[in-house]
Amino acid sequence: MTIENPVEILLVEDNPDDIEMALNALEQHHIANRILVVRDGAAALDFMFSRGAYSGRDKQTPRVILLDLKLPLVDGLEVLRQLKEDPRTRAVPVVVMTASREEQDLVESYRLGVNSYIVKPVDFAQFTRAMRTIGLYWLLLNELPTP
Amino acid sequence: MIIVTFRILPPWRSEKWPRWIAFIVVAFGFAATLFLRQALVARERAHVARGLELSGVMAERALAARLETEFLALARMARRWEVRRPTEAEWQADAQILVRGDANLQTLAWVAASLRERWVVAREGSGAFLRLEGPRRAALERARDQRAMTVSHVFDLEQGGKGLLVAVPIFESDDIGGFILGVFPLEEILDAFVRMDSESGYAVAVFDDGSEIYRHGDRRYEAARGYEANVALPGRTWRLRIWPEPDLLSEMRSPLPEVTLAAGLLLTLLLALTILFTRRAAHRAGKPADEITEREQMVQSLQESEAKFQAILASTVDAIVTIDERGIIETFNEAAEAIFGYSAEEALGQNVSMLMPSPYREEHDGYLQNYLDTGRRTIIGIGREVAGRRKDGSSFPMELSVSEVQLGNRRIFTGIIRDVTERKWWEEEIRTLNISLGQRVIERTAQITTQYEALKREIAERRRAEEALAESQRFLDATLNALSAHIAVLDEKGVIIAVNAAWRRFAEANEGDTGRVGVGVDYLAACRSAAGMGGEEAKRALSGIRDVIDRRTETFSMEYPCHAPEEERWFVLRVNRFSLGDTVRIVASHENITERVQAEERETRIGRILENSLNEVYLFDANTLRFIQVNRGARENLGYGLDELRRMTPLDLKPAFTPESFSELVAPLLEGKQEQIQFSTRHRRKDGSSYPVEVYLQMSFLGRTPVFVALVMDVTKHKEAEEEILKLNEELEQRVVERTAQLEAFSYSVSHDLRAPLRAMAGFSKILMEQHADELSSRATHYLKRIEANVLKMGALVDDLLRFSRLSRKELKRRTVEPVRIVREALEDLEAMREGRRVEIEVADLPRCRADPALLKQVYANLLGNALKYTRRRAEARIRVGASVEDGRTVYFVSDNGVGFDMQYADKLFGVFQRLHRAEDYEGTGVGLALVQNIIQRHGGRIWAEARPDEGAAFFFTL
């Protein structure tokens, strides 16, 4: 997690287990490089808008944001809203990850302009597959992964 | 008794017939016969001539009329033309009708005055042309010159036969503007005319200008027998001849003159012969001897009979007197001598009138003369009683019978007389006796009759009186017995002398017998004894009756209770006095007035209840609306007194109403359209405050006054309670919303917070097994697998639970759905479960219904999922989806041939987490059917199952 390296994936997740599993899944597919993990919504916004702890960082935006909805401080939907409202961050694809199939989350996420949506499955293999699909899709739009 | 003979002598016997008489008779007979015949012939001729003349005149008129009729149509057409000149088409149409309608009109034409222009309409087959030459042109010119309808000379028609032309000038303001021409075939017109007349038997000929133009009949015209007349046609005169046909003549001629002639001659001849024969016979006869002998015998027998007559005359007891025509006595027998006292010598030769007393004597000669003159009998032949006169001058009654006898040239009158003096005397005696007896009988009879009548009258009157009395008694009894009141009649001492049926019945029912209060009982004593036993009412009654008896009052009445053990009764006692001649009678009647008393009491009670009711009761006049009665509840609530309210109307209490709106409100009651109206408003109290009221208003009558009855409820408390309920409901609603939100938050956290650790457990187990397999023993791997399996199961449980809670809360969105389509979608989703299996699924027609399609799909998904799951062990699974109608409701079902279940656990089927099978055998969380039941119930339906272990299960539901 060096600041020097440009961040390709921003993972916003507070649950350490999920972080670990997500990283593991991405690692399995060789896309674990340059991942920045933030543990709450406020940190995610600070990073994206280069303020607070992240002020002064280079303005490079990540290729994709994996965003959990249930977050401390600022919840995922609020993060999504702010990102999609701001012209600077609007173009960054956001994939919402949630354990919930609750309808209002889904509806609200799409209303706010989410790019994709995955429900975190209990089955890890399934999760891994989902992460891979999403990661590949968004990361490889312009660029092949590093071998 | 008198025998008269006379001799017939022929008067002409001595005269002679002259011979020439016969010739005169014959000559005269001939002459008369001839004369008669001539007269008959002349009459016949006159008859024929008259007939001919008549027929002739008629024929003449008929022909004239016929032709006039034929020509009239042309004249009409010309007159129409003068009014308005038609177009050629119009004229043609008009003319066609005329030609077709008139059998005799052959050609019809219009010709202009110049004679150049012409329109022609001809009968079919006649050719539509018209030549105007010869007689036709002459007629036309004559019509123009004479300015009148003209008939032409008869001419030969082109089609054959003769014809005539009729020209009618058309006048256009005094000038001749043209002509209407008609051509008629002559034969047809005249034939038609003759046909009309053919029965008459006359021959007809018509001449125009001396030449014959028409003839009907063969025989030649005989001027002597014919008839001639002129027939005037327009501008022309025809001569008509008519004469009888031979048939007609023979018909008209009778054989009478010839018959007369023959018969007359024959008769004359016969008469002459008769005379001749008669004369010859008389000449030959001379004087016959037989006739003389006959005469002598007759004279002899006459003499004998005269002797007999004399003997009879002498011996008879009756006086016999004969007189001649002048009344001179010719015979006078012995009996006559005895009766009249004259001797025969004295009487004979005397006038019979000496035997008669005055005044008969003087009249007698007149009688006789009268009879002789007129033949009218006054005395003769009529046996009758007259008076006679004896020689001594005394007169006596005698019976006289007179007969007339013709003796030769003389007439004799015979009188047979009987002295009836003695008989007369007896007769008179008997008559007198009879008269006096009759008189006495009449008198006696009259006497008896009078007595009888009087007696009869008396009896009838008495009977009538009795009947009237009985009738009035019966009437009185019936009336009294019909009355429900118990009535007794008392004498002046108070003893009962009569009672009616009601009294008797009452006495029997209450006393057991009528002994104590029946007829003959002292009623006062009975009352006294009752009073003595402490009966306060009896005491009052006693004194009341006494007052009436003692004439202190006229009447007395009192009401009193007289309760029987099982019922309350009230009676009214009325006592009246009346005089019957010198005697005084008292009528006491007791009448049961229980009903009235009870009704009054009820009324009073109801009144009291209403008065004390806490509901407000108002009674107000339907016309003036002024209050009549207002109960206490209302008065206390309003704060007004009754006097104040009686000056007020409901409008004073109900500020929300105007007089107009109030009368509009009560109109349905006044019109009888509604019995009651109910409305809510507010009442204003005297202190100005107001309260909500519920008013029930209806109409009634107080006597005859229409009134409104208002039952008013102060609903202040209701209103408060209603508001309270409203508030509570709102609160409840709020709490439901809050609870729901809590529940949602709960399920959200369940989904996140429960699933997160599971995910971690599963994830890390997986990582261990996949990335660190070489570091693990086989046992460790096994345990890790068990951990993973449990985690997955837990995840499924959590997911189902969440799904259940989510669907339970999901809003129901009903619309019309096609269950078949939903079943198909559900089956598509379940495709994976059928992979590699033999499954036969039969989906029948399912009626449409109103349901939430997503939820109904969930129902079918669960039921079909179960069916597929529990048929897993079957070699061939059979699943049926269908519907049936039971009790008017559609029942949908899903059945299978799976493992089924024991019906004794059926009640656990729909509970959450309830399972009837082991998880090892059939995976599942026990949420599916609970969810299905929840959905069905939210649709207002019902779900149930039928199953047998190892035979299959069927789930039924309604919506």
HADDOCK unambig.tbl for C-alpha pairs under 7 A between the chains (distance, minus, plus):
assign (segid A and resid 17 and name CA) (segid B and resid 760 and name CA) 5.66 0.50 0.50
assign (segid A and resid 18 and name CA) (segid B and resid 760 and name CA) 6.69 0.50 0.50
assign (segid A and resid 21 and name CA) (segid B and resid 763 and name CA) 6.57 0.50 0.50
assign (segid A and resid 99 and name CA) (segid B and resid 751 and name CA) 6.60 0.50 0.50
assign (segid A and resid 99 and name CA) (segid B and resid 752 and name CA) 5.45 0.50 0.50
assign (segid A and resid 99 and name CA) (segid B and resid 755 and name CA) 6.84 0.50 0.50
assign (segid A and resid 100 and name CA) (segid B and resid 751 and name CA) 5.66 0.50 0.50
assign (segid A and resid 100 and name CA) (segid B and resid 752 and name CA) 6.09 0.50 0.50
assign (segid A and resid 121 and name CA) (segid B and resid 759 and name CA) 6.94 0.50 0.50
assign (segid A and resid 122 and name CA) (segid B and resid 755 and name CA) 6.99 0.50 0.50
assign (segid A and resid 122 and name CA) (segid B and resid 758 and name CA) 6.34 0.50 0.50
assign (segid A and resid 122 and name CA) (segid B and resid 759 and name CA) 4.21 0.50 0.50
assign (segid A and resid 122 and name CA) (segid B and resid 762 and name CA) 6.35 0.50 0.50
assign (segid A and resid 122 and name CA) (segid B and resid 792 and name CA) 6.89 0.50 0.50
assign (segid A and resid 122 and name CA) (segid B and resid 795 and name CA) 6.58 0.50 0.50
assign (segid A and resid 123 and name CA) (segid B and resid 759 and name CA) 6.80 0.50 0.50
assign (segid A and resid 123 and name CA) (segid B and resid 762 and name CA) 6.16 0.50 0.50
assign (segid A and resid 123 and name CA) (segid B and resid 763 and name CA) 6.76 0.50 0.50
assign (segid A and resid 124 and name CA) (segid B and resid 762 and name CA) 6.10 0.50 0.50
assign (segid A and resid 124 and name CA) (segid B and resid 763 and name CA) 4.50 0.50 0.50
assign (segid A and resid 124 and name CA) (segid B and resid 766 and name CA) 6.46 0.50 0.50
